[in-house]
């Protein structure tokens, strides 16, 4: 677990996947400008996992989060996760650029 930091603008929690012992699931939450640009996939309105291109990333951060929410004085937070093989976990967690 990496606690929230005002400098990093995010926090990270890693847990063993609930259904697969060979997978570590990493959850990250924080400021959208630090989270959304790291994402390569998203879920559409039907719950399907789809690729996220730069235009969609821009739409999420600018049009949805900033124009709709922050313009109303609301605080905005983004959430994401990534599954990685447990064998890759040690290398992944020591590279802080991943988080």
C-alpha positions as CSV (number, residue, x, y, z in Angstrom):
1,X,0.0,0.0,0.0
2,X,1.2,3.5,-0.9
3,X,-0.8,6.1,1.0
4,X,-2.2,9.2,-0.6
5,X,0.4,11.9,-1.1
6,X,-0.3,15.5,-2.0
7,X,2.9,15.5,-4.1
8,X,2.0,12.3,-6.0
9,X,-1.7,13.1,-6.1
10,X,-2.6,9.4,-5.8
11,X,-2.7,6.3,-3.6
12,X,-2.1,2.7,-4.5
13,X,-3.2,-0.6,-3.0
14,X,-2.2,-4.0,-4.2
15,X,-3.9,-7.2,-3.3
16,X,-3.9,-10.8,-4.4
17,X,-6.7,-11.3,-7.0
18,X,-9.8,-12.7,-5.3
19,X,-10.3,-15.4,-7.9
20,X,-6.8,-16.1,-9.1
21,X,-3.8,-16.9,-6.9
22,X,-1.4,-16.1,-9.7
23,X,-2.5,-12.5,-10.2
24,X,-1.9,-9.3,-8.2
25,X,-4.6,-6.6,-8.7
26,X,-3.3,-3.0,-8.2
27,X,-5.9,-0.3,-7.4
28,X,-5.0,3.3,-7.8
29,X,-7.1,6.4,-7.0
30,X,-6.3,10.0,-7.2
31,X,-6.4,13.2,-9.3
32,X,-7.8,12.4,-12.8
33,X,-4.9,14.2,-14.5
34,X,-2.5,11.6,-12.9
35,X,-4.7,8.5,-13.4
36,X,-6.6,8.7,-16.7
37,X,-3.6,9.3,-18.9
38,X,-2.1,6.0,-17.6
39,X,-5.1,4.0,-18.7
40,X,-5.2,2.0,-21.9
41,X,-8.7,0.6,-21.5
42,X,-12.0,1.6,-20.1
43,X,-15.6,0.3,-19.9
44,X,-18.3,1.4,-22.2
45,X,-21.9,2.1,-21.2
46,X,-22.7,-1.6,-21.8
47,X,-19.9,-2.7,-19.4
48,X,-17.6,-4.0,-22.2
49,X,-13.9,-3.4,-21.8
50,X,-12.7,-1.3,-24.8
51,X,-9.4,0.4,-25.8
52,X,-9.1,4.0,-24.7
53,X,-7.5,6.3,-27.2
54,X,-6.1,9.7,-26.5
55,X,-9.3,11.5,-27.7
56,X,-11.3,9.5,-25.2
57,X,-8.8,10.2,-22.4
58,X,-9.1,13.9,-23.2
59,X,-12.9,13.7,-23.3
60,X,-13.0,12.0,-19.8
61,X,-10.6,14.4,-18.1
62,X,-11.7,17.7,-19.8
63,X,-15.3,17.4,-20.8
64,X,-16.7,15.1,-18.1
65,X,-14.5,15.6,-15.0
66,X,-13.6,19.3,-15.4
67,X,-16.5,20.9,-17.3
68,X,-19.3,18.9,-15.6
69,X,-18.0,18.3,-12.1
70,X,-15.4,20.9,-11.1
71,X,-17.4,23.7,-12.7
72,X,-20.0,22.9,-10.1
73,X,-17.4,23.0,-7.3
74,X,-17.3,19.2,-6.9
75,X,-14.1,17.4,-6.0
76,X,-13.1,14.8,-8.7
77,X,-11.3,11.6,-8.2
78,X,-10.4,8.8,-10.6
79,X,-10.1,5.1,-9.9
80,X,-8.3,2.5,-12.0
81,X,-6.9,-1.0,-11.6
82,X,-4.4,-3.3,-13.3
83,X,-3.9,-7.0,-13.0
84,X,-0.3,-8.4,-13.3
85,X,1.1,-11.9,-12.9
86,X,2.4,-12.5,-9.4
87,X,5.8,-13.5,-10.9
88,X,6.1,-10.0,-12.2
89,X,5.1,-8.3,-9.0
90,X,8.5,-7.7,-7.4
91,X,9.9,-6.0,-10.5
92,X,6.7,-4.0,-10.9
93,X,6.5,-2.7,-7.4
94,X,10.1,-1.4,-7.2
95,X,9.6,0.7,-10.4
96,X,7.7,3.7,-8.9
97,X,7.0,5.0,-12.4
98,X,4.4,2.3,-12.7
99,X,2.4,4.0,-10.0
